[in-house]
Amino acid sequence: HAGGVEAALQAVLKAQQARFNAACVGRTLPVLFEKPGRREGQIVGRSPYLQAVHASADEGLIGRIAAVEIASCDPNSLGGTIVDAAIKQAPAPAMEGALVR
């Protein structure tokens, strides 16, 4: 019985995620690019909602935030086109526990 409840919850979550991702199509989101993508000339980053976003761009954008117009959605990611690559550089991560003397 517990497996059925878990499966039902997973189905609801997947449906909500699909609706949310579909609602992003046509919007422009700031994306922090993290790494090269699976395809040649593609990079992958995260939206403010932590969705994976892939776009065709130079790897020089890795570590930077760029405006991306979302054109497509898949079950686990969004795809788009960079419309402004000059938003800003991502802040350097804080060094927890580091003491400055």
Phi and psi in radians as a Rosetta constraint file:
Dihedral C 1 N 2 CA 2 C 2 CIRCULARHARMONIC -1.092 0.35
Dihedral N 2 CA 2 C 2 N 3 CIRCULARHARMONIC -0.628 0.35
Dihedral C 2 N 3 CA 3 C 3 CIRCULARHARMONIC -1.100 0.35
Dihedral N 3 CA 3 C 3 N 4 CIRCULARHARMONIC -0.606 0.35
Dihedral C 3 N 4 CA 4 C 4 CIRCULARHARMONIC -1.197 0.35
Dihedral N 4 CA 4 C 4 N 5 CIRCULARHARMONIC -0.662 0.35
Dihedral C 4 N 5 CA 5 C 5 CIRCULARHARMONIC -1.180 0.35
Dihedral N 5 CA 5 C 5 N 6 CIRCULARHARMONIC -0.757 0.35
Dihedral C 5 N 6 CA 6 C 6 CIRCULARHARMONIC -1.089 0.35
Dihedral N 6 CA 6 C 6 N 7 CIRCULARHARMONIC -0.762 0.35
Dihedral C 6 N 7 CA 7 C 7 CIRCULARHARMONIC -1.107 0.35
Dihedral N 7 CA 7 C 7 N 8 CIRCULARHARMONIC -0.684 0.35
Dihedral C 7 N 8 CA 8 C 8 CIRCULARHARMONIC -1.147 0.35
Dihedral N 8 CA 8 C 8 N 9 CIRCULARHARMONIC -0.729 0.35
Dihedral C 8 N 9 CA 9 C 9 CIRCULARHARMONIC -1.122 0.35
Dihedral N 9 CA 9 C 9 N 10 CIRCULARHARMONIC -0.732 0.35
Dihedral C 9 N 10 CA 10 C 10 CIRCULARHARMONIC -1.076 0.35
Dihedral N 10 CA 10 C 10 N 11 CIRCULARHARMONIC -0.680 0.35
Dihedral C 10 N 11 CA 11 C 11 CIRCULARHARMONIC -1.123 0.35
Dihedral N 11 CA 11 C 11 N 12 CIRCULARHARMONIC -0.724 0.35
Dihedral C 11 N 12 CA 12 C 12 CIRCULARHARMONIC -1.123 0.35
Dihedral N 12 CA 12 C 12 N 13 CIRCULARHARMONIC -0.782 0.35
Dihedral C 12 N 13 CA 13 C 13 CIRCULARHARMONIC -1.079 0.35
Dihedral N 13 CA 13 C 13 N 14 CIRCULARHARMONIC -0.756 0.35
Dihedral C 13 N 14 CA 14 C 14 CIRCULARHARMONIC -1.087 0.35
Dihedral N 14 CA 14 C 14 N 15 CIRCULARHARMONIC -0.713 0.35
Dihedral C 14 N 15 CA 15 C 15 CIRCULARHARMONIC -1.139 0.35
Dihedral N 15 CA 15 C 15 N 16 CIRCULARHARMONIC -0.734 0.35
Dihedral C 15 N 16 CA 16 C 16 CIRCULARHARMONIC -1.131 0.35
Dihedral N 16 CA 16 C 16 N 17 CIRCULARHARMONIC -0.732 0.35
Dihedral C 16 N 17 CA 17 C 17 CIRCULARHARMONIC -1.097 0.35
Dihedral N 17 CA 17 C 17 N 18 CIRCULARHARMONIC -0.752 0.35
Dihedral C 17 N 18 CA 18 C 18 CIRCULARHARMONIC -1.093 0.35
Dihedral N 18 CA 18 C 18 N 19 CIRCULARHARMONIC -0.741 0.35
Dihedral C 18 N 19 CA 19 C 19 CIRCULARHARMONIC -1.137 0.35
Dihedral N 19 CA 19 C 19 N 20 CIRCULARHARMONIC -0.742 0.35
Dihedral C 19 N 20 CA 20 C 20 CIRCULARHARMONIC -1.125 0.35
Dihedral N 20 CA 20 C 20 N 21 CIRCULARHARMONIC -0.801 0.35
Dihedral C 20 N 21 CA 21 C 21 CIRCULARHARMONIC -1.076 0.35
Dihedral N 21 CA 21 C 21 N 22 CIRCULARHARMONIC -0.749 0.35
Dihedral C 21 N 22 CA 22 C 22 CIRCULARHARMONIC -1.099 0.35
Dihedral N 22 CA 22 C 22 N 23 CIRCULARHARMONIC -0.608 0.35
Dihedral C 22 N 23 CA 23 C 23 CIRCULARHARMONIC -1.203 0.35
Dihedral N 23 CA 23 C 23 N 24 CIRCULARHARMONIC -0.304 0.35
Dihedral C 23 N 24 CA 24 C 24 CIRCULARHARMONIC -1.413 0.35
Dihedral N 24 CA 24 C 24 N 25 CIRCULARHARMONIC -0.349 0.35
Dihedral C 24 N 25 CA 25 C 25 CIRCULARHARMONIC -1.096 0.35
Dihedral N 25 CA 25 C 25 N 26 CIRCULARHARMONIC 2.262 0.35
Dihedral C 25 N 26 CA 26 C 26 CIRCULARHARMONIC 1.657 0.35
Dihedral N 26 CA 26 C 26 N 27 CIRCULARHARMONIC -0.246 0.35
Dihedral C 26 N 27 CA 27 C 27 CIRCULARHARMONIC -1.566 0.35
Dihedral N 27 CA 27 C 27 N 28 CIRCULARHARMONIC 2.779 0.35
Dihedral C 27 N 28 CA 28 C 28 CIRCULARHARMONIC -1.908 0.35
Dihedral N 28 CA 28 C 28 N 29 CIRCULARHARMONIC 2.168 0.35
Dihedral C 28 N 29 CA 29 C 29 CIRCULARHARMONIC -2.139 0.35
Dihedral N 29 CA 29 C 29 N 30 CIRCULARHARMONIC 2.547 0.35
Dihedral C 29 N 30 CA 30 C 30 CIRCULARHARMONIC -1.307 0.35
Dihedral N 30 CA 30 C 30 N 31 CIRCULARHARMONIC 2.335 0.35
Dihedral C 30 N 31 CA 31 C 31 CIRCULARHARMONIC -2.211 0.35
Dihedral N 31 CA 31 C 31 N 32 CIRCULARHARMONIC 2.248 0.35
Dihedral C 31 N 32 CA 32 C 32 CIRCULARHARMONIC -1.576 0.35
Dihedral N 32 CA 32 C 32 N 33 CIRCULARHARMONIC 1.954 0.35
Dihedral C 32 N 33 CA 33 C 33 CIRCULARHARMONIC -1.428 0.35
Dihedral N 33 CA 33 C 33 N 34 CIRCULARHARMONIC 2.336 0.35
Dihedral C 33 N 34 CA 34 C 34 CIRCULARHARMONIC -1.954 0.35
Dihedral N 34 CA 34 C 34 N 35 CIRCULARHARMONIC -0.602 0.35
Dihedral C 34 N 35 CA 35 C 35 CIRCULARHARMONIC -2.853 0.35
Dihedral N 35 CA 35 C 35 N 36 CIRCULARHARMONIC 2.913 0.35
Dihedral C 35 N 36 CA 36 C 36 CIRCULARHARMONIC -1.129 0.35
Dihedral N 36 CA 36 C 36 N 37 CIRCULARHARMONIC 2.630 0.35
Dihedral C 36 N 37 CA 37 C 37 CIRCULARHARMONIC -1.510 0.35
Dihedral N 37 CA 37 C 37 N 38 CIRCULARHARMONIC -3.082 0.35
Dihedral C 37 N 38 CA 38 C 38 CIRCULARHARMONIC -1.265 0.35
Dihedral N 38 CA 38 C 38 N 39 CIRCULARHARMONIC -0.521 0.35
Dihedral C 38 N 39 CA 39 C 39 CIRCULARHARMONIC -1.729 0.35
Dihedral N 39 CA 39 C 39 N 40 CIRCULARHARMONIC 2.680 0.35
Dihedral C 39 N 40 CA 40 C 40 CIRCULARHARMONIC -0.984 0.35
Dihedral N 40 CA 40 C 40 N 41 CIRCULARHARMONIC 2.296 0.35
Dihedral C 40 N 41 CA 41 C 41 CIRCULARHARMONIC 1.351 0.35
Dihedral N 41 CA 41 C 41 N 42 CIRCULARHARMONIC 0.202 0.35
Dihedral C 41 N 42 CA 42 C 42 CIRCULARHARMONIC -1.951 0.35
Dihedral N 42 CA 42 C 42 N 43 CIRCULARHARMONIC 2.466 0.35
Dihedral C 42 N 43 CA 43 C 43 CIRCULARHARMONIC -2.178 0.35
Dihedral N 43 CA 43 C 43 N 44 CIRCULARHARMONIC 2.753 0.35
Dihedral C 43 N 44 CA 44 C 44 CIRCULARHARMONIC -2.226 0.35
Dihedral N 44 CA 44 C 44 N 45 CIRCULARHARMONIC 2.451 0.35
Dihedral C 44 N 45 CA 45 C 45 CIRCULARHARMONIC -2.550 0.35
Dihedral N 45 CA 45 C 45 N 46 CIRCULARHARMONIC -2.882 0.35
Dihedral C 45 N 46 CA 46 C 46 CIRCULARHARMONIC -2.204 0.35
Dihedral N 46 CA 46 C 46 N 47 CIRCULARHARMONIC 2.447 0.35
Dihedral C 46 N 47 CA 47 C 47 CIRCULARHARMONIC -1.387 0.35
Dihedral N 47 CA 47 C 47 N 48 CIRCULARHARMONIC 3.025 0.35
Dihedral C 47 N 48 CA 48 C 48 CIRCULARHARMONIC -1.088 0.35
Dihedral N 48 CA 48 C 48 N 49 CIRCULARHARMONIC -0.315 0.35
Dihedral C 48 N 49 CA 49 C 49 CIRCULARHARMONIC -1.691 0.35
Dihedral N 49 CA 49 C 49 N 50 CIRCULARHARMONIC 0.183 0.35
Dihedral C 49 N 50 CA 50 C 50 CIRCULARHARMONIC 1.199 0.35
Dihedral N 50 CA 50 C 50 N 51 CIRCULARHARMONIC 0.352 0.35
Dihedral C 50 N 51 CA 51 C 51 CIRCULARHARMONIC -1.365 0.35
Dihedral N 51 CA 51 C 51 N 52 CIRCULARHARMONIC 2.497 0.35
Dihedral C 51 N 52 CA 52 C 52 CIRCULARHARMONIC -1.227 0.35
Dihedral N 52 CA 52 C 52 N 53 CIRCULARHARMONIC 2.362 0.35
Dihedral C 52 N 53 CA 53 C 53 CIRCULARHARMONIC -2.274 0.35
Dihedral N 53 CA 53 C 53 N 54 CIRCULARHARMONIC 2.249 0.35
Dihedral C 53 N 54 CA 54 C 54 CIRCULARHARMONIC -2.025 0.35
Dihedral N 54 CA 54 C 54 N 55 CIRCULARHARMONIC 2.543 0.35
Dihedral C 54 N 55 CA 55 C 55 CIRCULARHARMONIC -2.648 0.35
Dihedral N 55 CA 55 C 55 N 56 CIRCULARHARMONIC 2.701 0.35
Dihedral C 55 N 56 CA 56 C 56 CIRCULARHARMONIC -1.426 0.35
Dihedral N 56 CA 56 C 56 N 57 CIRCULARHARMONIC 2.093 0.35
Dihedral C 56 N 57 CA 57 C 57 CIRCULARHARMONIC -2.943 0.35
Dihedral N 57 CA 57 C 57 N 58 CIRCULARHARMONIC 2.893 0.35
Dihedral C 57 N 58 CA 58 C 58 CIRCULARHARMONIC -1.241 0.35
Dihedral N 58 CA 58 C 58 N 59 CIRCULARHARMONIC 2.525 0.35
Dihedral C 58 N 59 CA 59 C 59 CIRCULARHARMONIC -1.123 0.35
Dihedral N 59 CA 59 C 59 N 60 CIRCULARHARMONIC -0.188 0.35
Dihedral C 59 N 60 CA 60 C 60 CIRCULARHARMONIC -1.113 0.35
Dihedral N 60 CA 60 C 60 N 61 CIRCULARHARMONIC -0.273 0.35
Dihedral C 60 N 61 CA 61 C 61 CIRCULARHARMONIC -1.449 0.35
Dihedral N 61 CA 61 C 61 N 62 CIRCULARHARMONIC -0.143 0.35
Dihedral C 61 N 62 CA 62 C 62 CIRCULARHARMONIC -1.108 0.35
Dihedral N 62 CA 62 C 62 N 63 CIRCULARHARMONIC 2.283 0.35
Dihedral C 62 N 63 CA 63 C 63 CIRCULARHARMONIC 1.564 0.35
Dihedral N 63 CA 63 C 63 N 64 CIRCULARHARMONIC 0.051 0.35
Dihedral C 63 N 64 CA 64 C 64 CIRCULARHARMONIC -2.093 0.35
Dihedral N 64 CA 64 C 64 N 65 CIRCULARHARMONIC 2.828 0.35
Dihedral C 64 N 65 CA 65 C 65 CIRCULARHARMONIC -1.846 0.35
Dihedral N 65 CA 65 C 65 N 66 CIRCULARHARMONIC 2.279 0.35
Dihedral C 65 N 66 CA 66 C 66 CIRCULARHARMONIC -2.321 0.35
Dihedral N 66 CA 66 C 66 N 67 CIRCULARHARMONIC 2.634 0.35
Dihedral C 66 N 67 CA 67 C 67 CIRCULARHARMONIC -1.386 0.35
Dihedral N 67 CA 67 C 67 N 68 CIRCULARHARMONIC 2.248 0.35
Dihedral C 67 N 68 CA 68 C 68 CIRCULARHARMONIC -2.189 0.35
Dihedral N 68 CA 68 C 68 N 69 CIRCULARHARMONIC 2.207 0.35
Dihedral C 68 N 69 CA 69 C 69 CIRCULARHARMONIC -1.477 0.35
Dihedral N 69 CA 69 C 69 N 70 CIRCULARHARMONIC 2.069 0.35
Dihedral C 69 N 70 CA 70 C 70 CIRCULARHARMONIC -1.357 0.35
Dihedral N 70 CA 70 C 70 N 71 CIRCULARHARMONIC 2.181 0.35
Dihedral C 70 N 71 CA 71 C 71 CIRCULARHARMONIC -1.968 0.35
Dihedral N 71 CA 71 C 71 N 72 CIRCULARHARMONIC -0.357 0.35
Dihedral C 71 N 72 CA 72 C 72 CIRCULARHARMONIC -2.646 0.35
Dihedral N 72 CA 72 C 72 N 73 CIRCULARHARMONIC 2.801 0.35
Dihedral C 72 N 73 CA 73 C 73 CIRCULARHARMONIC -2.407 0.35
Dihedral N 73 CA 73 C 73 N 74 CIRCULARHARMONIC 2.493 0.35
Dihedral C 73 N 74 CA 74 C 74 CIRCULARHARMONIC -2.075 0.35
Dihedral N 74 CA 74 C 74 N 75 CIRCULARHARMONIC 3.038 0.35
Dihedral C 74 N 75 CA 75 C 75 CIRCULARHARMONIC -0.997 0.35
Dihedral N 75 CA 75 C 75 N 76 CIRCULARHARMONIC -0.590 0.35
Dihedral C 75 N 76 CA 76 C 76 CIRCULARHARMONIC -2.097 0.35
Dihedral N 76 CA 76 C 76 N 77 CIRCULARHARMONIC 0.106 0.35
Dihedral C 76 N 77 CA 77 C 77 CIRCULARHARMONIC -2.788 0.35
Dihedral N 77 CA 77 C 77 N 78 CIRCULARHARMONIC 2.941 0.35
Dihedral C 77 N 78 CA 78 C 78 CIRCULARHARMONIC -2.061 0.35
Dihedral N 78 CA 78 C 78 N 79 CIRCULARHARMONIC 2.671 0.35
Dihedral C 78 N 79 CA 79 C 79 CIRCULARHARMONIC -2.171 0.35
Dihedral N 79 CA 79 C 79 N 80 CIRCULARHARMONIC 2.529 0.35
Dihedral C 79 N 80 CA 80 C 80 CIRCULARHARMONIC -2.813 0.35
Dihedral N 80 CA 80 C 80 N 81 CIRCULARHARMONIC -3.045 0.35
Dihedral C 80 N 81 CA 81 C 81 CIRCULARHARMONIC -2.107 0.35
Dihedral N 81 CA 81 C 81 N 82 CIRCULARHARMONIC 2.341 0.35
Dihedral C 81 N 82 CA 82 C 82 CIRCULARHARMONIC -1.251 0.35
Dihedral N 82 CA 82 C 82 N 83 CIRCULARHARMONIC 2.199 0.35
Dihedral C 82 N 83 CA 83 C 83 CIRCULARHARMONIC -1.901 0.35
Dihedral N 83 CA 83 C 83 N 84 CIRCULARHARMONIC -0.347 0.35
Dihedral C 83 N 84 CA 84 C 84 CIRCULARHARMONIC -2.644 0.35
Dihedral N 84 CA 84 C 84 N 85 CIRCULARHARMONIC 1.869 0.35
Dihedral C 84 N 85 CA 85 C 85 CIRCULARHARMONIC -1.556 0.35
Dihedral N 85 CA 85 C 85 N 86 CIRCULARHARMONIC 0.006 0.35
Dihedral C 85 N 86 CA 86 C 86 CIRCULARHARMONIC -1.926 0.35
Dihedral N 86 CA 86 C 86 N 87 CIRCULARHARMONIC 0.587 0.35
Dihedral C 86 N 87 CA 87 C 87 CIRCULARHARMONIC -1.154 0.35
Dihedral N 87 CA 87 C 87 N 88 CIRCULARHARMONIC -1.147 0.35
Dihedral C 87 N 88 CA 88 C 88 CIRCULARHARMONIC -3.093 0.35
Dihedral N 88 CA 88 C 88 N 89 CIRCULARHARMONIC 2.882 0.35
Dihedral C 88 N 89 CA 89 C 89 CIRCULARHARMONIC -1.468 0.35
Dihedral N 89 CA 89 C 89 N 90 CIRCULARHARMONIC 2.482 0.35
Dihedral C 89 N 90 CA 90 C 90 CIRCULARHARMONIC -1.152 0.35
Dihedral N 90 CA 90 C 90 N 91 CIRCULARHARMONIC 2.536 0.35
Dihedral C 90 N 91 CA 91 C 91 CIRCULARHARMONIC -1.171 0.35
Dihedral N 91 CA 91 C 91 N 92 CIRCULARHARMONIC 2.601 0.35
Dihedral C 91 N 92 CA 92 C 92 CIRCULARHARMONIC -1.175 0.35
Dihedral N 92 CA 92 C 92 N 93 CIRCULARHARMONIC 2.496 0.35
Dihedral C 92 N 93 CA 93 C 93 CIRCULARHARMONIC -1.126 0.35
Dihedral N 93 CA 93 C 93 N 94 CIRCULARHARMONIC 2.511 0.35
Dihedral C 93 N 94 CA 94 C 94 CIRCULARHARMONIC -1.241 0.35
Dihedral N 94 CA 94 C 94 N 95 CIRCULARHARMONIC 2.546 0.35
Dihedral C 94 N 95 CA 95 C 95 CIRCULARHARMONIC -1.718 0.35
Dihedral N 95 CA 95 C 95 N 96 CIRCULARHARMONIC 1.669 0.35
Dihedral C 95 N 96 CA 96 C 96 CIRCULARHARMONIC -1.085 0.35
Dihedral N 96 CA 96 C 96 N 97 CIRCULARHARMONIC 2.371 0.35
Dihedral C 96 N 97 CA 97 C 97 CIRCULARHARMONIC 1.393 0.35
Dihedral N 97 CA 97 C 97 N 98 CIRCULARHARMONIC -0.069 0.35
Dihedral C 97 N 98 CA 98 C 98 CIRCULARHARMONIC -1.339 0.35
Dihedral N 98 CA 98 C 98 N 99 CIRCULARHARMONIC 2.367 0.35
Dihedral C 98 N 99 CA 99 C 99 CIRCULARHARMONIC -1.886 0.35
Dihedral N 99 CA 99 C 99 N 100 CIRCULARHARMONIC 2.342 0.35
Dihedral C 99 N 100 CA 100 C 100 CIRCULARHARMONIC -1.806 0.35
Dihedral N 100 CA 100 C 100 N 101 CIRCULARHARMONIC 2.182 0.35
